Amino acid sequence: MTNDALPSVVEEFAEQRPEVWEAYNRLGQAVSEAGPLDEKTRRLVKLAIALGSGREGAVKAHARRANRAGISHDELEHVALLGITTAGWPAAFASLCWIRQAIEDSSVD
């Protein structure tokens, strides 16, 4: 899987249910534009939500997207550090590892 590619199971779903996939993407665009947060803040919030939810794939995907949008490694890792006191050490440390792995994987290309 390339860094911009979707996991194969998601690609398969999008092919089988294009109307649902398109609606999902429209919803994502609509909520992104629904408030006053700038792009950087939205990306960091999405990363924090993924961290708090314990979603490895989402943490990695949001870290890669944020990094490509110009958010630094230090800023991404700070999100994980902030999670220590709210999500707990194990969740925050796992996310820190996932963020680092995502950044390393994306720099290999």
N, CA, C and O atoms as a GROMACS GRO file, in nm:
protein
  436
    1MET      N    1   0.084  -0.118   0.000
    1MET     CA    2   0.000   0.000   0.000
    1MET      C    3   0.088   0.124   0.000
    1MET      O    4   0.178   0.137   0.084
    2THR      N    5   0.064   0.215  -0.094
    2THR     CA    6   0.137   0.341  -0.094
    2THR      C    7   0.077   0.432   0.012
    2THR      O    8  -0.030   0.404   0.066
    3ASN      N    9   0.146   0.540   0.041
    3ASN     CA   10   0.099   0.630   0.147
    3ASN      C   11  -0.033   0.697   0.114
    3ASN      O   12  -0.108   0.733   0.205
    4ASP      N   13  -0.064   0.715  -0.014
    4ASP     CA   14  -0.190   0.777  -0.052
    4ASP      C   15  -0.298   0.674  -0.078
    4ASP      O   16  -0.416   0.710  -0.091
    5ALA      N   17  -0.262   0.548  -0.085
    5ALA     CA   18  -0.358   0.443  -0.116
    5ALA      C   19  -0.441   0.408   0.008
    5ALA      O   20  -0.395   0.417   0.121
    6LEU      N   21  -0.562   0.369  -0.020
    6LEU     CA   22  -0.649   0.321   0.087
    6LEU      C   23  -0.618   0.175   0.114
    6LEU      O   24  -0.570   0.105   0.024
    7PRO      N   25  -0.644   0.127   0.234
    7PRO     CA   26  -0.631  -0.017   0.258
    7PRO      C   27  -0.720  -0.092   0.158
    7PRO      O   28  -0.826  -0.042   0.119
    8SER      N   29  -0.677  -0.209   0.118
    8SER     CA   30  -0.750  -0.282   0.014
    8SER      C   31  -0.896  -0.308   0.052
    8SER      O   32  -0.983  -0.304  -0.035
    9VAL      N   33  -0.923  -0.333   0.178
    9VAL     CA   34  -1.062  -0.357   0.219
    9VAL      C   35  -1.148  -0.232   0.199
    9VAL      O   36  -1.266  -0.244   0.168
   10VAL      N   37  -1.090  -0.114   0.217
   10VAL     CA   38  -1.164   0.010   0.196
   10VAL      C   39  -1.184   0.034   0.047
   10VAL      O   40  -1.292   0.074   0.004
   11GLU      N   41  -1.079   0.010  -0.032
   11GLU     CA   42  -1.093   0.024  -0.177
   11GLU      C   43  -1.202  -0.068  -0.231
   11GLU      O   44  -1.282  -0.028  -0.315
   12GLU      N   45  -1.204  -0.191  -0.180
   12GLU     CA   46  -1.306  -0.287  -0.222
   12GLU      C   47  -1.446  -0.237  -0.185
   12GLU      O   48  -1.539  -0.246  -0.265
   13PHE      N   49  -1.460  -0.185  -0.063
   13PHE     CA   50  -1.589  -0.132  -0.020
   13PHE      C   51  -1.631  -0.016  -0.111
   13PHE      O   52  -1.747  -0.008  -0.152
   14ALA      N   53  -1.537   0.075  -0.141
   14ALA     CA   54  -1.568   0.191  -0.225
   14ALA      C   55  -1.613   0.148  -0.364
   14ALA      O   56  -1.700   0.212  -0.424
   15GLU      N   57  -1.555   0.041  -0.416
   15GLU     CA   58  -1.595  -0.011  -0.546
   15GLU      C   59  -1.733  -0.077  -0.540
   15GLU      O   60  -1.813  -0.063  -0.633
   16GLN      N   61  -1.760  -0.148  -0.433
   16GLN     CA   62  -1.887  -0.220  -0.419
   16GLN      C   63  -2.002  -0.127  -0.382
   16GLN      O   64  -2.116  -0.152  -0.422
   17ARG      N   65  -1.974  -0.023  -0.309
   17ARG     CA   66  -2.077   0.069  -0.260
   17ARG      C   67  -2.037   0.214  -0.289
   17ARG      O   68  -2.019   0.293  -0.196
   18PRO      N   69  -2.023   0.249  -0.416
   18PRO     CA   70  -1.975   0.385  -0.448
   18PRO      C   71  -2.066   0.495  -0.394
   18PRO      O   72  -2.016   0.602  -0.357
   19GLU      N   73  -2.197   0.472  -0.388
   19GLU     CA   74  -2.287   0.575  -0.340
   19GLU      C   75  -2.265   0.603  -0.191
   19GLU      O   76  -2.274   0.718  -0.147
   20VAL      N   77  -2.236   0.499  -0.114
   20VAL     CA   78  -2.209   0.516   0.028
   20VAL      C   79  -2.073   0.584   0.047
   20VAL      O   80  -2.059   0.675   0.129
   21TRP      N   81  -1.975   0.540  -0.030
   21TRP     CA   82  -1.840   0.598  -0.020
   21TRP      C   83  -1.842   0.746  -0.057
   21TRP      O   84  -1.778   0.827   0.010
   22GLU      N   85  -1.916   0.781  -0.162
   22GLU     CA   86  -1.926   0.922  -0.202
   22GLU      C   87  -1.998   1.004  -0.096
   22GLU      O   88  -1.958   1.116  -0.067
   23ALA      N   89  -2.103   0.949  -0.038
   23ALA     CA   90  -2.176   1.020   0.068
   23ALA      C   91  -2.086   1.041   0.190
   23ALA      O   92  -2.087   1.148   0.252
   24TYR      N   93  -2.009   0.940   0.224
   24TYR     CA   94  -1.915   0.950   0.336
   24TYR      C   95  -1.814   1.062   0.311
   24TYR      O   96  -1.786   1.142   0.401
   25ASN      N   97  -1.761   1.069   0.191
   25ASN     CA   98  -1.663   1.172   0.157
   25ASN      C   99  -1.727   1.312   0.155
   25ASN      O  100  -1.664   1.410   0.196
   26ARG      N  101  -1.850   1.322   0.108
   26ARG     CA  102  -1.921   1.450   0.111
   26ARG      C  103  -1.944   1.496   0.255
   26ARG      O  104  -1.929   1.613   0.287
   27LEU      N  105  -1.981   1.401   0.342
   27LEU     CA  106  -2.000   1.434   0.483
   27LEU      C  107  -1.869   1.485   0.543
   27LEU      O  108  -1.868   1.585   0.615
   28GLY      N  109  -1.760   1.417   0.514
   28GLY     CA  110  -1.630   1.460   0.565
   28GLY      C  111  -1.596   1.602   0.521
   28GLY      O  112  -1.545   1.681   0.600
   29GLN      N  113  -1.623   1.632   0.395
   29GLN     CA  114  -1.598   1.767   0.344
   29GLN      C  115  -1.688   1.869   0.412
   29GLN      O  116  -1.643   1.978   0.449
   30ALA      N  117  -1.815   1.834   0.429
   30ALA     CA  118  -1.911   1.926   0.491
   30ALA      C  119  -1.873   1.957   0.635
   30ALA      O  120  -1.877   2.073   0.675
   31VAL      N  121  -1.837   1.857   0.713
   31VAL     CA  122  -1.803   1.885   0.853
   31VAL      C  123  -1.671   1.960   0.863
   31VAL      O  124  -1.651   2.038   0.955
   32SER      N  125  -1.581   1.936   0.769
   32SER     CA  126  -1.455   2.008   0.767
   32SER      C  127  -1.477   2.157   0.747
   32SER      O  128  -1.406   2.240   0.804
   33GLU      N  129  -1.576   2.190   0.664
   33GLU     CA  130  -1.605   2.330   0.632
   33GLU      C  131  -1.709   2.393   0.724
   33GLU      O  132  -1.743   2.511   0.707
   34ALA      N  133  -1.762   2.318   0.820
   34ALA     CA  134  -1.874   2.366   0.901
   34ALA      C  135  -1.837   2.460   1.014
   34ALA      O  136  -1.926   2.517   1.077
   35GLY      N  137  -1.710   2.476   1.041
   35GLY     CA  138  -1.674   2.558   1.156
   35GLY      C  139  -1.554   2.646   1.129
   35GLY      O  140  -1.503   2.652   1.017
   36PRO      N  141  -1.510   2.715   1.232
   36PRO     CA  142  -1.404   2.815   1.216
   36PRO      C  143  -1.261   2.763   1.224
   36PRO      O  144  -1.167   2.840   1.205
   37LEU      N  145  -1.242   2.634   1.252
   37LEU     CA  146  -1.106   2.583   1.270
   37LEU      C  147  -1.029   2.584   1.138
   37LEU      O  148  -1.083   2.550   1.033
   38ASP      N  149  -0.902   2.624   1.146
   38ASP     CA  150  -0.818   2.622   1.026
   38ASP      C  151  -0.772   2.479   0.997
   38ASP      O  152  -0.792   2.390   1.080
   39GLU      N  153  -0.712   2.458   0.882
   39GLU     CA  154  -0.673   2.324   0.841
   39GLU      C  155  -0.577   2.258   0.940
   39GLU      O  156  -0.594   2.140   0.973
   40LYS      N  157  -0.478   2.330   0.985
   40LYS     CA  158  -0.381   2.272   1.079
   40LYS      C  159  -0.450   2.223   1.205
   40LYS      O  160  -0.426   2.111   1.251
   41THR      N  161  -0.536   2.306   1.262
   41THR     CA  162  -0.607   2.269   1.384
   41THR      C  163  -0.696   2.148   1.359
   41THR      O  164  -0.700   2.056   1.441
   42ARG      N  165  -0.767   2.147   1.247
   42ARG     CA  166  -0.854   2.033   1.215
   42ARG      C  167  -0.771   1.904   1.206
   42ARG      O  168  -0.813   1.800   1.257
   43ARG      N  169  -0.657   1.911   1.143
   43ARG     CA  170  -0.573   1.791   1.129
   43ARG      C  171  -0.523   1.741   1.264
   43ARG      O  172  -0.519   1.620   1.288
   44LEU      N  173  -0.484   1.832   1.351
   44LEU     CA  174  -0.437   1.792   1.484
   44LEU      C  175  -0.551   1.736   1.569
   44LEU      O  176  -0.531   1.642   1.645
   45VAL      N  177  -0.669   1.794   1.556
   45VAL     CA  178  -0.785   1.743   1.629
   45VAL      C  179  -0.819   1.602   1.580
   45VAL      O  180  -0.845   1.513   1.662
   46LYS      N  181  -0.818   1.580   1.449
   46LYS     CA  182  -0.848   1.448   1.394
   46LYS      C  183  -0.746   1.345   1.446
   46LYS      O  184  -0.783   1.232   1.479
   47LEU      N  185  -0.619   1.384   1.453
   47LEU     CA  186  -0.517   1.295   1.508
   47LEU      C  187  -0.546   1.264   1.654
   47LEU      O  188  -0.534   1.150   1.697
   48ALA      N  189  -0.584   1.365   1.730
   48ALA     CA  190  -0.613   1.345   1.872
   48ALA      C  191  -0.734   1.253   1.891
   48ALA      O  192  -0.736   1.169   1.981
   49ILE      N  193  -0.835   1.269   1.807
   49ILE     CA  194  -0.952   1.181   1.816
   49ILE      C  195  -0.911   1.037   1.785
   49ILE      O  196  -0.954   0.945   1.854
   50ALA      N  197  -0.829   1.018   1.684
   50ALA     CA  198  -0.782   0.884   1.650
   50ALA      C  199  -0.702   0.824   1.765
   50ALA      O  200  -0.716   0.706   1.796
   51LEU      N  201  -0.619   0.905   1.828
   51LEU     CA  202  -0.540   0.860   1.943
   51LEU      C  203  -0.633   0.817   2.056
   51LEU      O  204  -0.618   0.708   2.111
   52GLY      N  205  -0.728   0.901   2.089
   52GLY     CA  206  -0.820   0.871   2.198
   52GLY      C  207  -0.906   0.749   2.171
   52GLY      O  208  -0.950   0.682   2.264
   53SER      N  209  -0.930   0.722   2.044
   53SER     CA  210  -1.010   0.605   2.005
   53SER      C  211  -0.926   0.478   1.995
   53SER      O  212  -0.980   0.369   1.981
   54GLY      N  213  -0.795   0.494   2.002
   54GLY     CA  214  -0.706   0.378   1.993
   54GLY      C  215  -0.705   0.314   1.856
   54GLY      O  216  -0.688   0.193   1.844
   55ARG      N  217  -0.724   0.393   1.752
   55ARG     CA  218  -0.731   0.342   1.614
   55ARG      C  219  -0.597   0.357   1.545
   55ARG      O  220  -0.564   0.464   1.494
   56GLU      N  221  -0.520   0.251   1.543
   56GLU     CA  222  -0.385   0.256   1.486
   56GLU      C  223  -0.386   0.307   1.341
   56GLU      O  224  -0.310   0.397   1.306
   57GLY      N  225  -0.472   0.250   1.259
   57GLY     CA  226  -0.477   0.291   1.119
   57GLY      C  227  -0.511   0.438   1.104
   57GLY      O  228  -0.453   0.508   1.020
   58ALA      N  229  -0.604   0.485   1.184
   58ALA     CA  230  -0.643   0.626   1.177
   58ALA      C  231  -0.531   0.717   1.226
   58ALA      O  232  -0.507   0.822   1.167
   59VAL      N  233  -0.463   0.678   1.334
   59VAL     CA  234  -0.350   0.758   1.383
   59VAL      C  235  -0.245   0.770   1.273
   59VAL      O  236  -0.196   0.880   1.246
   60LYS      N  237  -0.211   0.659   1.211
   60LYS     CA  238  -0.109   0.662   1.106
   60LYS      C  239  -0.154   0.746   0.987
   60LYS      O  240  -0.077   0.827   0.935
   61ALA      N  241  -0.278   0.727   0.945
   61ALA     CA  242  -0.328   0.802   0.829
   61ALA      C  243  -0.331   0.952   0.857
   61ALA      O  244  -0.290   1.032   0.773
   62HIS      N  245  -0.379   0.990   0.974
   62HIS     CA  246  -0.387   1.133   1.007
   62HIS      C  247  -0.248   1.192   1.029
   62HIS      O  248  -0.226   1.309   0.996
   63ALA      N  249  -0.157   1.115   1.082
   63ALA     CA  250  -0.019   1.164   1.097
   63ALA      C  251   0.044   1.188   0.961
   63ALA      O  252   0.109   1.290   0.940
   64ARG      N  253   0.026   1.095   0.868
   64ARG     CA  254   0.082   1.112   0.732
   64ARG      C  255   0.022   1.234   0.664
   64ARG      O  256   0.094   1.316   0.606
   65ARG      N  257  -0.110   1.246   0.670
   65ARG     CA  258  -0.177   1.360   0.605
   65ARG      C  259  -0.133   1.492   0.667
   65ARG      O  260  -0.106   1.589   0.595
   66ALA      N  261  -0.125   1.496   0.798
   66ALA     CA  262  -0.083   1.619   0.866
   66ALA      C  263   0.061   1.654   0.829
   66ALA      O  264   0.092   1.770   0.805
   67ASN      N  265   0.146   1.554   0.825
   67ASN     CA  266   0.286   1.579   0.791
   67ASN      C  267   0.298   1.632   0.648
   67ASN      O  268   0.375   1.724   0.621
   68ARG      N  269   0.221   1.572   0.557
   68ARG     CA  270   0.223   1.620   0.417
   68ARG      C  271   0.168   1.763   0.407
   68ARG      O  272   0.204   1.837   0.315
   69ALA      N  273   0.082   1.801   0.502
   69ALA     CA  274   0.026   1.937   0.503
   69ALA      C  275   0.120   2.036   0.571
   69ALA      O  276   0.085   2.154   0.586
   70GLY      N  277   0.238   1.991   0.612
   70GLY     CA  278   0.336   2.081   0.670
   70GLY      C  279   0.344   2.084   0.821
   70GLY      O  280   0.416   2.165   0.878
   71ILE      N  281   0.270   1.997   0.887
   71ILE     CA  282   0.276   1.990   1.033
   71ILE      C  283   0.400   1.910   1.071
   71ILE      O  284   0.421   1.800   1.020
   72SER      N  285   0.480   1.964   1.160
   72SER     CA  286   0.609   1.904   1.193
   72SER      C  287   0.595   1.776   1.276
   72SER      O  288   0.492   1.751   1.338
   73HIS      N  289   0.702   1.698   1.274
   73HIS     CA  290   0.707   1.576   1.356
   73HIS      C  291   0.688   1.611   1.503
   73HIS      O  292   0.617   1.542   1.576
   74ASP      N  293   0.753   1.719   1.547
   74ASP     CA  294   0.741   1.760   1.688
   74ASP      C  295   0.597   1.794   1.725
   74ASP      O  296   0.552   1.760   1.834
   75GLU      N  297   0.525   1.862   1.635
   75GLU     CA  298   0.386   1.896   1.662
   75GLU      C  299   0.299   1.770   1.670
   75GLU      O  300   0.212   1.760   1.756
   76LEU      N  301   0.324   1.675   1.580
   76LEU     CA  302   0.248   1.550   1.581
   76LEU      C  303   0.276   1.472   1.709
   76LEU      O  304   0.183   1.420   1.772
   77GLU      N  305   0.401   1.465   1.748
   77GLU     CA  306   0.436   1.393   1.870
   77GLU      C  307   0.381   1.462   1.994
   77GLU      O  308   0.350   1.397   2.093
   78HIS      N  309   0.369   1.594   1.989
   78HIS     CA  310   0.313   1.666   2.102
   78HIS      C  311   0.168   1.624   2.127
   78HIS      O  312   0.124   1.617   2.241
   79VAL      N  313   0.094   1.595   2.019
   79VAL     CA  314  -0.043   1.546   2.034
   79VAL      C  315  -0.043   1.416   2.116
   79VAL      O  316  -0.125   1.399   2.206
   80ALA      N  317   0.051   1.326   2.084
   80ALA     CA  318   0.060   1.201   2.160
   80ALA      C  319   0.095   1.227   2.305
   80ALA      O  320   0.039   1.165   2.395
   81LEU      N  321   0.188   1.318   2.330
   81LEU     CA  322   0.226   1.351   2.468
   81LEU      C  323   0.108   1.408   2.546
   81LEU      O  324   0.090   1.377   2.664
   82LEU      N  325   0.029   1.492   2.481
   82LEU     CA  326  -0.089   1.548   2.548
   82LEU      C  327  -0.189   1.439   2.586
   82LEU      O  328  -0.267   1.456   2.679
   83GLY      N  329  -0.185   1.329   2.514
   83GLY     CA  330  -0.275   1.219   2.543
   83GLY      C  331  -0.242   1.142   2.669
   83GLY      O  332  -0.324   1.065   2.718
   84ILE      N  333  -0.123   1.161   2.722
   84ILE     CA  334  -0.081   1.084   2.840
   84ILE      C  335  -0.178   1.105   2.956
   84ILE      O  336  -0.218   1.009   3.022
   85THR      N  337  -0.215   1.230   2.982
   85THR     CA  338  -0.298   1.257   3.100
   85THR      C  339  -0.447   1.239   3.075
   85THR      O  340  -0.526   1.240   3.169
   86THR      N  341  -0.487   1.222   2.948
   86THR     CA  342  -0.630   1.203   2.921
   86THR      C  343  -0.661   1.061   2.874
   86THR      O  344  -0.758   1.000   2.920
   87ALA      N  345  -0.580   1.008   2.783
   87ALA     CA  346  -0.605   0.873   2.730
   87ALA      C  347  -0.526   0.768   2.806
   87ALA      O  348  -0.554   0.648   2.796
   88GLY      N  349  -0.427   0.812   2.882
   88GLY     CA  350  -0.343   0.720   2.958
   88GLY      C  351  -0.212   0.691   2.887
   88GLY      O  352  -0.200   0.705   2.765
   89TRP      N  353  -0.114   0.650   2.966
   89TRP     CA  354   0.020   0.623   2.914
   89TRP      C  355   0.020   0.520   2.802
   89TRP      O  356   0.080   0.546   2.698
   90PRO      N  357  -0.045   0.402   2.817
   90PRO     CA  358  -0.038   0.302   2.710
   90PRO      C  359  -0.092   0.353   2.576
   90PRO      O  360  -0.031   0.331   2.472
   91ALA      N  361  -0.206   0.420   2.579
   91ALA     CA  362  -0.265   0.471   2.455
   91ALA      C  363  -0.178   0.580   2.392
   91ALA      O  364  -0.157   0.582   2.271
   92ALA      N  365  -0.128   0.669   2.475
   92ALA     CA  366  -0.045   0.778   2.425
   92ALA      C  367   0.087   0.726   2.369
   92ALA      O  368   0.132   0.770   2.263
   93PHE      N  369   0.149   0.632   2.440
   93PHE     CA  370   0.277   0.578   2.393
   93PHE      C  371   0.258   0.497   2.265
   93PHE      O  372   0.341   0.504   2.174
   94ALA      N  373   0.151   0.420   2.258
   94ALA     CA  374   0.123   0.346   2.136
   94ALA      C  375   0.106   0.443   2.020
   94ALA      O  376   0.159   0.420   1.912
   95SER      N  377   0.032   0.551   2.041
   95SER     CA  378   0.012   0.650   1.937
   95SER      C  379   0.142   0.718   1.897
   95SER      O  380   0.165   0.744   1.779
   96LEU      N  381   0.226   0.745   1.994
   96LEU     CA  382   0.357   0.802   1.964
   96LEU      C  383   0.436   0.709   1.871
   96LEU      O  384   0.497   0.754   1.774
   97CYS      N  385   0.433   0.581   1.901
   97CYS     CA  386   0.501   0.482   1.816
   97CYS      C  387   0.438   0.477   1.676
   97CYS      O  388   0.510   0.469   1.577
   98TRP      N  389   0.305   0.482   1.669
   98TRP     CA  390   0.236   0.478   1.539
   98TRP      C  391   0.267   0.602   1.457
   98TRP      O  392   0.287   0.593   1.336
   99ILE      N  393   0.272   0.718   1.523
   99ILE     CA  394   0.306   0.843   1.453
   99ILE      C  395   0.447   0.833   1.396
   99ILE      O  396   0.470   0.864   1.279
  100ARG      N  397   0.540   0.788   1.478
  100ARG     CA  398   0.679   0.775   1.430
  100ARG      C  399   0.689   0.676   1.314
  100ARG      O  400   0.760   0.701   1.217
  101GLN      N  401   0.618   0.566   1.325
  101GLN     CA  402   0.620   0.466   1.218
  101GLN      C  403   0.561   0.523   1.089
  101GLN      O  404   0.615   0.501   0.980
  102ALA      N  405   0.451   0.595   1.100
  102ALA     CA  406   0.388   0.654   0.982
  102ALA      C  407   0.481   0.753   0.913
  102ALA      O  408   0.491   0.754   0.790
  103ILE      N  409   0.549   0.835   0.991
  103ILE     CA  410   0.641   0.933   0.935
  103ILE      C  411   0.761   0.863   0.871
  103ILE      O  412   0.803   0.900   0.761
  104GLU      N  413   0.815   0.763   0.939
  104GLU     CA  414   0.927   0.687   0.882
  104GLU      C  415   0.886   0.618   0.752
  104GLU      O  416   0.960   0.623   0.653
  105ASP      N  417   0.770   0.555   0.751
  105ASP     CA  418   0.722   0.486   0.632
  105ASP      C  419   0.701   0.582   0.516
  105ASP      O  420   0.729   0.548   0.401
  106SER      N  421   0.652   0.703   0.546
  106SER     CA  422   0.624   0.797   0.439
  106SER      C  423   0.751   0.861   0.386
  106SER      O  424   0.752   0.912   0.273
  107SER      N  425   0.859   0.860   0.463
  107SER     CA  426   0.985   0.918   0.416
  107SER      C  427   1.066   0.818   0.334
  107SER      O  428   1.168   0.855   0.275
  108VAL      N  429   1.023   0.692   0.331
  108VAL     CA  430   1.094   0.588   0.256
  108VAL      C  431   1.066   0.599   0.106
  108VAL      O  432   1.147   0.557   0.024
  109ASP      N  433   0.950   0.656   0.072
  109ASP     CA  434   0.909   0.663  -0.069
  109ASP      C  435   1.008   0.733  -0.156
  109ASP      O  436   0.986   0.747  -0.276
   0.00000   0.00000   0.00000
